């Protein structure tokens, strides 16, 4: 049996793989999953040979068909395009599907040698608000609690997170813990599969989480449960602002009854150990950072943090979204958790042996394309045309980019419609490296097969580009391990990442959790003001759009090809509109419209519709609204249904 790590969600399950029998089992002694595995993780060997990009493809005009070319010609064309383009007009759009080694080389090449700070990742669209929330409150991008803490706690609160379909192995462990007495609260407009296993489901109005959480904070103070366990900067000012919160008004706006609120307060008051988790329902909002602060505040306020079985546990969706944060894959950070300051730029220049690097943050994911300033865009294992909001706008902007190159393992991404070059990159099973799960555990992902066709691991492609641009010496690596060794040395520059303490030899034996000895002496408690920025329903657009993941699907379905083209609608709304399951309907927003099949659904509340995020047309409906601090898109919008 070969040991590796799952290439799907942020849970980060250890795998035991029998290639002769072509089966995947959960690794029994793994720190994260203890032998558990979900059906999606167990079936990923099925997709190794399916729908693969196996040779470099090129066309001079997006109206032409692609032709197969060799690697030498592809890299020459790409290198010439980069040389002809000023750094400010170059963008790298990376992904939580990249391994740390791939991420590291891409970031080093772009920021250190091409000298563009326009390097961002699709993780911007899912967890940027959590990053900013942590940095504003506890001072750094550090998740201070683990999945096991959640399992061992007395009360587990899930806000805008459907772990039964998005983090399935964690959900399995929580179900077991429920049998021994763990209480579960789910705060979500929909009666999701996660809500169905809860002790209390709070069907909150979409986008009003900050209002509800501020009401909770005030009630906890009234009950004298505010017992911080560390110094809180801004504490007295926070309490002063909290006095102005009108609990009844906030509950009314959030659509939460007094009785439900009372039950929640009782559960909090009677629980010794509390963990709170959240994902896209919180982060993907114009108030995303405010809601993150409101969650963390509850733990700071009551001392339920920085100790076992207590704290705010943000959940990342992609397998290496956390690793991308640490390596420096976000446009708002430089590398290894170093922000853009002149001193930090100098440190990084010295480490990489380069000079004249950008001194300021770059364009974030949506801004790269929306501002229309790029002449060269490289995307890696991501599909911005599919997943960025306001698709009609994004399509119009992509047409204006002179050269788009896509690194991908699979054909038929939406972005490929506008690409000039597609380079074959190796997927799970054909590449080697490390990734970091949602609670800071560094895992080793093993190569299982020879590379298919002419595909290369992403770092090998970036290495070729670096050599073509004249930086062969600076990108002289012979293996993934060589890159990891350089990266782990760089983490010595970091204020908190101690990945330098591990190695490939150790990781092949067991995972490593970084930052275990970090001690927090103080934090900031900041009152999060709710700003009514999101689109509310109206007579013209009377439905609120909700989106989310389905258990057996992954992003745009280039691998599995499941049918996810459904719009879920409540029984009441379907009856009023004379809609039956299977009817084709048109859903329209202020930004676009789609045709989709209706599905009557008991989980979806009245005046809401739910469309799986895997449906490729969903972002024709969404707007350009971003959180002002995290630059994470909103993805919530008011719509109408046309029969």
VOGU-3710 file (C-alpha; in Angstrom, 3 decimals, decimal comma):
1> xxxxxxxxxx> 0,000/0,000/0,000  1,229/3,511/-0,866  0,460/6,382/1,517  -0,565/9,769/0,163  -2,953/12,664/0,831  -6,357/13,368/-0,706  -6,456/15,972/-3,462  -9,946/17,231/-2,678  -11,127/19,311/0,304  -9,301/21,056/3,147
11> xxxxxxxxxx> -9,896/18,228/5,638  -6,648/16,703/4,359  -7,277/12,967/4,728  -4,399/10,526/4,716  -4,828/7,790/2,104  -3,649/4,215/1,749  -3,621/3,264/-1,922  -3,462/-0,206/-3,464  -2,598/0,324/-7,117  -2,887/-3,365/-8,001
21> xxxxxxxxxx> -6,501/-3,443/-6,833  -7,064/0,189/-7,840  -8,609/1,099/-4,480  -8,152/3,925/-1,988  -8,729/3,505/1,743  -8,459/5,938/4,617  -5,075/5,822/6,345  -5,847/4,328/9,760  -3,136/6,047/11,799  -3,431/9,463/10,176
31> xxxxxxxxxx> -3,767/12,425/12,561  -6,724/13,869/10,647  -9,044/11,142/9,380  -8,108/8,031/11,422  -9,106/5,687/8,603  -12,232/7,528/7,474  -12,727/8,506/3,842  -15,548/9,955/1,728  -16,836/8,562/-1,563  -15,264/11,406/-3,524
41> xxxxxxxxxx> -11,813/10,785/-2,043  -12,154/7,032/-2,550  -12,995/7,382/-6,242  -10,347/9,850/-7,458  -8,225/7,185/-9,203  -11,089/6,900/-11,704  -10,248/10,296/-13,169  -6,490/9,939/-13,754  -6,960/9,261/-17,493  -10,241/11,066/-18,091
51> xxxxxxxxxx> -10,529/14,219/-20,204  -6,797/14,896/-19,953  -4,681/17,629/-21,533  -1,588/15,703/-22,682  0,290/18,066/-25,036  0,873/21,835/-25,234  -1,853/23,533/-27,255  -1,614/26,916/-28,988  -3,576/29,288/-31,195  -2,861/32,880/-32,191
61> xxxxxxxxxx> -6,532/33,864/-32,139  -9,281/32,629/-29,802  -11,588/32,113/-32,778  -9,190/29,495/-34,195  -8,826/25,853/-33,185  -5,919/24,814/-30,966  -2,956/23,047/-32,538  -0,533/20,728/-30,752  2,997/22,114/-30,418  6,131/20,948/-28,603
71> xxxxxxxxxx> 7,281/22,242/-25,227  10,239/24,145/-26,664  8,056/26,190/-28,975  5,405/26,727/-26,289  7,879/28,080/-23,736  9,551/30,285/-26,382  6,199/31,845/-27,344  5,228/32,314/-23,701  8,615/33,769/-22,750  8,539/36,237/-25,637
81> xxxxxxxxxx> 5,090/37,425/-24,519  6,349/38,024/-20,973  9,437/39,902/-22,232  7,220/42,147/-24,371  4,901/42,990/-21,448  5,559/45,396/-18,578  5,365/43,707/-15,130  2,382/45,807/-14,056  0,364/44,286/-16,905  1,236/40,669/-16,047
91> xxxxxxxxxx> -0,952/38,560/-13,759  -0,593/35,062/-12,254  -3,879/33,479/-11,138  -3,046/30,454/-8,965  -5,094/27,822/-7,156  -5,623/25,834/-3,970  -5,110/22,731/-6,134  -1,396/23,539/-6,440  1,018/21,839/-4,068  3,322/23,973/-1,923
101> xxxxxxxxxx> 6,256/23,340/-4,227  4,289/24,516/-7,283  2,944/27,533/-5,397  6,397/28,468/-4,117  8,042/28,453/-7,548  5,152/30,376/-9,141  5,291/33,039/-6,422  9,080/33,297/-6,570  9,070/33,604/-10,369  6,301/36,203/-10,549
111> xxxxxxxxxx> 7,096/38,429/-7,576  10,844/37,908/-7,383  11,974/37,846/-11,015  9,203/38,890/-13,402  8,576/41,503/-10,688  4,824/41,684/-10,730  2,827/41,709/-7,511  -0,307/40,714/-9,448  -0,175/37,175/-8,061  -3,383/35,909/-6,506
121> xxxxxxxxxx> -5,246/32,643/-6,063  -8,775/31,342/-6,362  -8,605/31,061/-2,563  -9,340/34,801/-2,657  -12,902/33,867/-3,548  -13,386/31,542/-0,576  -11,250/32,397/2,457  -9,738/35,881/2,082  -12,237/37,281/4,602  -11,077/34,699/7,157
131> xxxxxxxxxx> -7,440/35,690/6,572  -8,211/39,351/7,167  -10,394/38,549/10,170  -7,640/36,561/11,865  -4,991/39,185/11,083  -7,115/42,031/12,413  -8,086/40,194/15,604  -5,259/37,884/16,688  -2,535/39,616/14,684  -1,643/36,971/12,117
141> xxxxxxxxxx> -3,079/34,454/9,671  -3,233/31,547/12,107  -6,071/29,116/12,721  -5,817/28,613/16,505  -7,867/25,418/16,782  -8,127/22,031/15,048  -10,759/19,638/13,753  -10,036/17,353/16,705  -10,760/20,246/19,071  -14,179/20,551/17,427
151> xxxxxxxxxx> -14,812/16,833/17,861  -13,776/16,972/21,529  -15,679/20,158/22,414  -19,037/20,385/24,208  -20,655/22,745/21,687  -19,853/22,934/17,984  -21,340/25,903/16,119  -21,428/25,933/12,313  -22,272/29,208/10,575  -22,825/29,236/6,820
161> xxxxxxxxxx> -21,128/25,858/6,545  -22,619/22,600/5,277  -19,906/20,129/6,330  -22,134/17,139/5,549  -21,522/17,924/1,868  -18,335/20,010/1,847  -16,151/18,475/4,605  -17,590/14,990/4,774  -15,012/13,195/6,910  -15,163/15,972/9,515
171> xxxxxxxxxx> -18,942/15,576/9,437  -18,607/11,821/10,016  -16,463/12,463/13,100  -18,905/15,079/14,400  -21,797/12,598/14,051  -19,887/10,106/16,202  -19,130/12,808/18,770  -22,819/13,709/18,907  -23,538/10,218/20,241  -21,314/10,886/23,247
181> xxxxxxxxxx> -23,008/14,230/23,966  -21,608/16,916/21,654  -24,214/19,622/20,984  -24,416/21,079/17,485  -25,831/24,430/16,368  -26,182/25,248/12,664  -26,826/28,824/11,549  -27,876/28,728/7,900  -30,874/29,898/5,839  -31,281/26,376/4,395
191> xxxxxxxxxx> -32,182/23,215/6,265  -29,018/21,564/4,937  -27,906/18,020/5,660  -25,715/19,504/8,387  -28,673/21,380/9,865  -30,644/18,146/9,919  -28,162/16,596/12,362  -28,052/19,647/14,655  -29,588/20,186/18,086  -30,561/23,712/17,059
201> xxxxxxxxxx> -30,980/25,062/13,531  -31,174/28,845/13,253  -32,611/29,707/9,849  -31,095/33,167/9,626  -31,778/35,698/6,884  -28,934/35,586/4,379  -26,233/38,205/4,989  -27,306/39,241/8,502  -24,834/37,138/10,503  -23,049/40,169/11,957
211> xxxxxxxxxx> -26,314/41,484/13,389  -27,114/38,178/15,063  -23,604/37,694/16,448  -23,477/41,220/17,862  -26,780/40,512/19,619  -25,250/37,345/21,082  -22,204/39,287/22,297  -24,346/41,862/24,065  -26,446/39,191/25,804  -23,304/37,351/26,964
221> xxxxxxxxxx> -22,033/40,598/28,493  -25,399/41,184/30,177  -25,074/37,704/31,678  -21,541/38,622/32,839  -20,002/35,850/30,756  -17,364/38,187/29,346  -14,232/36,624/30,854  -11,269/37,168/28,489  -8,266/34,930/29,095  -5,697/37,273/27,503
231> xxxxxxxxxx> -5,208/41,035/27,156  -7,727/42,489/24,682  -6,686/45,692/22,978  -9,714/47,941/22,429  -11,769/46,043/25,001  -13,384/49,037/26,735  -14,204/50,749/23,446  -15,726/47,488/22,185  -17,963/47,220/25,264  -18,967/50,858/24,838
241> xxxxxxxxxx> -20,061/50,257/21,240  -21,771/47,015/22,200  -24,091/48,979/24,505  -25,667/50,576/21,445  -26,745/47,197/20,035  -30,528/46,755/20,093  -30,913/42,991/20,532  -34,584/42,856/19,528  -33,989/44,989/16,436  -31,023/42,890/15,336
251> xxxxxxxxxx> -32,947/39,651/15,811  -35,871/40,980/13,804  -33,599/42,012/10,911  -31,866/38,625/11,037  -35,173/36,750/11,098  -34,376/34,964/14,380  -37,075/34,516/17,030  -36,582/35,415/20,699  -37,134/31,778/21,652  -34,467/30,496/19,255
261> xxxxxxxxxx> -32,074/33,184/20,460  -32,690/32,146/24,060  -31,938/28,495/23,249  -28,651/29,495/21,619  -27,597/31,624/24,584  -28,421/28,759/26,960  -26,289/26,354/24,940  -23,352/28,775/24,972  -23,768/29,544/28,682  -23,893/25,873/29,665
271> xxxxxxxxxx> -20,921/24,719/27,561  -17,399/24,607/28,932  -15,689/24,023/25,570  -16,901/25,734/22,392  -15,634/25,666/18,805  -17,157/27,698/15,966  -16,633/26,943/12,266  -17,659/28,765/9,127  -17,045/28,746/5,392  -18,514/30,468/2,353
281> xxxxxxxxxx> -21,813/31,463/3,947  -19,796/33,907/6,054  -16,773/34,677/3,899  -18,497/35,334/0,578  -20,153/38,540/1,644  -19,672/42,283/1,448  -19,717/42,022/5,264  -17,404/38,990/5,283  -14,630/40,476/7,412  -17,147/42,007/9,823
291> xxxxxxxxxx> -18,809/38,627/10,335  -15,422/36,946/10,824  -14,570/39,502/13,503  -17,975/38,979/15,133  -17,330/35,219/15,393  -13,813/35,596/16,761  -15,039/38,280/19,191  -17,394/35,816/20,898  -14,453/33,570/21,690  -12,183/36,423/22,776
301> xxxxxxxxxx> -14,944/37,920/24,899  -15,674/34,723/26,824  -12,166/33,268/26,995  -13,099/30,348/24,734  -9,866/30,590/22,746  -6,145/29,733/22,865  -6,789/26,570/24,829  -7,753/23,009/23,854  -11,308/22,374/22,601  -12,046/26,103/22,203
311> xxxxxxxxxx> -11,784/28,647/19,442  -12,707/29,914/15,972  -11,999/27,241/13,315  -12,388/28,586/9,785  -12,815/25,778/7,239  -11,018/25,940/3,904  -12,589/24,232/0,919  -9,608/23,366/-1,283  -6,870/20,836/-0,447  -4,064/23,406/-0,294
321> xxxxxxxxxx> -5,764/26,736/0,267  -3,889/26,957/3,575  -0,537/26,180/1,935  -1,130/28,924/-0,597  -1,636/31,399/2,223  1,645/30,353/3,839  3,736/30,272/0,674  2,580/33,765/-0,324  0,080/33,049/-3,078  -2,139/36,018/-2,222
331> xxxxxxxxxx> -1,662/39,415/-3,865  -1,911/41,059/-0,458  1,079/39,200/1,030  4,671/38,866/-0,079  5,777/35,388/1,048  5,712/33,164/4,180  3,185/35,423/5,964  5,303/38,532/5,334  3,248/41,605/4,436  4,456/44,213/1,968
341> xxxxxxxxxx> 6,838/46,533/3,846  10,180/47,873/2,642  11,967/45,801/5,291  10,153/42,594/4,311  10,789/43,195/0,612  14,493/43,601/1,425  14,499/40,294/3,362  12,844/38,444/0,499  15,163/40,007/-2,090  18,165/38,850/-0,090
351> xxxxxxxxxx> 16,783/35,336/0,270  15,911/34,986/-3,418  19,029/36,898/-4,502  17,126/39,378/-6,594  16,421/43,134/-6,543  13,908/45,820/-7,476  10,898/43,776/-6,418  7,475/45,483/-6,189  7,034/47,410/-2,951  3,251/47,201/-2,770
361> xxxxxxxxxx> 0,378/44,735/-2,983  -0,919/43,680/-6,367  -4,321/43,282/-7,934  -6,506/40,624/-6,349  -8,303/37,883/-8,301  -11,380/39,799/-9,433  -9,484/43,090/-9,800  -6,929/41,539/-12,171  -9,574/40,936/-14,770  -12,258/43,487/-13,854
371> xxxxxxxxxx> -9,917/46,475/-14,074  -8,947/45,461/-17,596  -5,274/46,435/-17,266  -3,564/43,095/-17,953  -1,935/42,151/-21,247  -0,734/38,737/-20,026  -2,612/36,347/-17,712  -1,435/32,928/-16,544  -3,950/30,683/-14,773  -3,004/27,455/-13,001
381> xxxxxxxxxx> -5,522/24,732/-12,102  -8,348/27,221/-11,844  -11,170/28,525/-13,980  -11,794/32,231/-13,323  -14,433/32,560/-16,029  -16,437/29,871/-14,255  -15,983/30,949/-10,640  -15,594/34,742/-10,644  -18,820/36,752/-10,209  -20,617/38,825/-12,837
391> xxxxxxxxxx> -19,682/36,537/-15,704  -20,947/38,804/-18,462  -18,469/41,438/-17,290  -15,623/38,925/-16,903  -16,180/37,586/-20,431  -15,982/41,087/-21,886  -12,741/41,770/-19,987  -11,040/38,459/-20,874  -11,507/39,254/-24,557  -9,267/42,292/-24,082
401> xxxxxxxxxx> -6,279/40,408/-22,612  -3,654/39,934/-25,341  -2,378/36,562/-24,140  -3,914/34,032/-21,760  -2,103/30,812/-20,878  -3,751/28,045/-18,882  -1,961/25,332/-16,904  -4,449/22,507/-16,528  -4,777/18,735/-16,306  -8,223/18,606/-17,901
411> xxxxxxxxxx> -9,936/19,898/-21,015  -13,095/21,993/-21,227  -12,606/24,686/-18,624  -14,698/27,768/-19,284  -11,578/29,977/-19,344  -10,074/27,865/-22,144  -12,580/29,513/-24,480  -10,461/32,667/-24,175  -7,022/31,033/-23,800  -4,272/31,250/-26,404
421> xxxxxxxxxx> -2,192/28,462/-24,877  -2,957/25,434/-22,695  -0,068/23,621/-21,019  -0,519/20,034/-19,738  -0,008/19,888/-15,957  0,119/16,727/-13,869  -2,801/15,953/-11,536  -3,063/13,920/-8,323  -1,262/10,615/-8,716  1,314/11,989/-11,143
431> xxxxxxxxxx> 2,939/14,653/-8,973  4,832/14,890/-5,709  4,791/17,507/-3,010  3,199/18,808/0,140  -0,075/20,443/1,046  -1,520/21,922/4,248  -4,955/21,061/5,582  -7,351/23,427/7,326  -5,772/22,995/10,764  -2,146/23,658/9,771
441> xxxxxxxxxx> -1,112/20,033/9,133  1,539/19,622/6,424  0,949/16,379/4,480  2,980/14,585/1,833  1,341/13,742/-1,506  3,056/10,837/-3,248  3,570/10,219/-6,978  1,802/6,983/-7,924  2,169/6,838/-11,707  4,468/8,004/-14,452
451> xxxxxxxxxx> 3,339/11,301/-15,963  0,788/10,938/-18,766  1,571/12,174/-22,264  3,808/15,232/-22,188  2,420/16,609/-18,945  4,733/18,129/-16,359  4,317/19,048/-12,721  3,510/22,734/-12,372  6,837/23,629/-10,788  8,606/22,090/-13,783
461> xxxxxxxxxx> 6,597/24,339/-16,097  7,402/27,447/-14,044  11,050/26,340/-13,998  11,068/26,198/-17,811  9,549/29,673/-17,966  12,173/30,997/-15,544  14,997/29,526/-17,624  13,544/31,022/-20,834  13,489/34,428/-19,134  17,158/34,121/-18,181
471> xxxxxxxxxx> 16,834/32,913/-14,600  18,045/29,349/-15,032  20,438/29,480/-12,087  17,769/30,796/-9,680  15,372/27,984/-10,654  17,825/25,107/-10,750  15,812/22,397/-8,994  15,987/18,678/-9,648  13,043/17,533/-7,562  10,070/18,595/-5,491
481> xxxxxxxxxx> 12,172/17,916/-2,404  14,793/20,450/-3,559  12,079/23,097/-3,710  10,630/22,132/-0,345  14,069/22,448/1,220  14,419/26,007/-0,108  10,887/26,883/0,942  11,300/25,547/4,460  14,479/27,627/4,840  12,488/30,676/3,782
491> xxxxxxxxxx> 9,950/30,028/6,551  12,700/31,018/8,994  11,942/34,587/7,874  8,329/34,156/9,006  7,041/35,421/12,363  5,088/32,206/12,931  5,561/29,463/10,307  8,028/26,852/11,601  7,834/24,427/8,682  11,647/24,466/8,697
501> xxxxxxxxxx> 11,389/21,923/11,542  10,238/19,130/9,211  11,511/17,383/6,080  10,410/15,056/3,289  11,922/12,135/5,219  9,756/12,951/8,242  6,638/13,809/6,235  6,710/10,468/4,440  6,427/8,877/7,895  3,912/11,255/9,511
511> xxxxxxxxxx> 2,377/14,712/8,994  3,632/17,872/10,723  1,493/20,609/12,288  3,239/23,956/12,162  2,919/26,657/14,847  2,170/24,378/17,789  4,269/26,375/20,236  2,941/29,800/19,293  1,807/31,704/22,392  -0,723/34,543/22,269
521> xxxxxxxxxx> -0,431/37,172/25,008  -2,856/39,672/23,520  -5,381/40,207/20,745  -7,564/42,970/19,313  -11,297/43,032/19,878  -12,943/45,204/17,250  -16,627/46,039/17,093  -17,868/44,933/13,655  -20,358/47,419/12,303  -22,984/45,924/10,021
531> xxxxxxxxxx> -23,325/47,798/6,739  -26,342/47,056/4,605  -24,435/46,483/1,357  -25,902/43,260/-0,004  -28,784/43,253/-2,448  -32,075/42,660/-0,698  -35,114/41,133/-2,320  -37,639/43,498/-3,889  -40,930/43,269/-5,781  -38,928/43,073/-9,019
541> xxxxxxxxxx> -36,387/40,561/-7,686  -38,243/38,675/-4,950  -35,869/35,719/-4,432  -32,509/35,493/-2,684  -29,940/33,355/-4,499  -27,925/30,922/-2,383  -25,110/28,714/-3,679  -23,126/25,812/-2,227  -21,304/22,555/-2,775  -22,794/19,089/-3,365
551> xxxxxxxxxx> -21,226/16,060/-1,700  -20,046/14,153/-4,765  -19,079/17,116/-6,933  -15,972/19,236/-7,186  -15,847/22,707/-8,716  -16,724/22,740/-12,436  -16,878/18,956/-12,922  -14,068/18,685/-15,493  -13,128/15,421/-13,721  -16,307/13,595/-12,726
561> xxxxxxxxxx> -18,815/15,218/-15,048  -21,787/14,973/-12,664  -25,016/16,695/-13,625  -25,539/19,610/-11,234  -27,738/21,781/-13,434  -30,623/22,300/-11,013  -32,262/25,251/-9,304  -33,749/24,208/-5,959  -36,932/25,997/-4,925  -39,242/25,650/-1,928
571> xxxxxxxxxx> -42,529/23,775/-2,150  -44,494/26,963/-1,341  -42,792/29,054/-4,034  -43,093/26,261/-6,583  -46,804/25,974/-5,876  -47,330/29,742/-6,164  -45,448/29,862/-9,467  -47,019/26,625/-10,789  -43,595/25,003/-11,130  -43,044/21,248/-11,073
581> xxxxxxxxxx> -39,765/19,387/-10,626  -38,110/19,038/-14,024  -39,618/22,230/-15,488  -37,199/24,533/-17,292  -37,240/28,017/-15,784  -35,363/31,259/-16,383  -33,631/32,928/-13,451  -32,757/36,598/-13,914  -30,786/39,146/-11,887  -29,672/42,699/-12,636
591> xxxxxxxxxx> -26,484/41,251/-14,170  -27,661/38,413/-16,376  -29,932/35,424/-16,715  -29,781/31,645/-17,104  -32,047/28,770/-18,066  -32,014/25,869/-15,650  -34,115/22,910/-14,536  -36,241/23,386/-11,395  -36,116/20,968/-8,469  -38,575/21,231/-5,566
601> xxxxxxxxxx> -36,650/21,080/-2,298  -37,736/20,943/1,347  -34,376/22,303/2,545  -34,698/25,639/0,740  -36,715/28,303/2,598  -39,423/30,430/1,056  -38,266/33,360/-1,090  -34,874/31,717/-1,641  -33,456/29,569/-4,418  -30,390/27,345/-4,236
611> xxxxxxxxxx> -28,144/26,642/-7,223  -25,108/24,353/-6,793  -21,848/26,215/-7,291  -20,889/23,476/-9,791  -23,450/24,731/-12,334  -21,290/26,519/-14,873  -23,716/29,307/-15,596  -24,460/30,407/-12,034  -22,191/33,460/-12,121  -24,115/35,053/-14,950
621> xxxxxxxxxx> -26,386/36,060/-12,056  -23,917/37,390/-9,483  -22,667/40,939/-8,967  -19,274/42,676/-8,692  -19,696/43,493/-5,005  -16,572/42,827/-2,894  -15,750/43,068/0,788  -13,791/46,326/1,086  -11,090/44,787/3,303  -10,614/41,264/1,925
631> xxxxxxxxxx> -11,642/41,902/-1,702  -13,601/38,651/-1,530  -16,691/38,581/-3,787  -20,224/38,652/-2,394  -21,893/35,950/-4,566  -25,310/36,755/-3,013  -27,847/38,459/-5,227  -31,581/39,049/-5,597  -33,238/37,308/-8,553  -36,563/36,734/-10,242
641> xxx> -37,953/33,551/-11,756  -39,542/33,622/-15,182  -41,646/30,667/-16,265
//
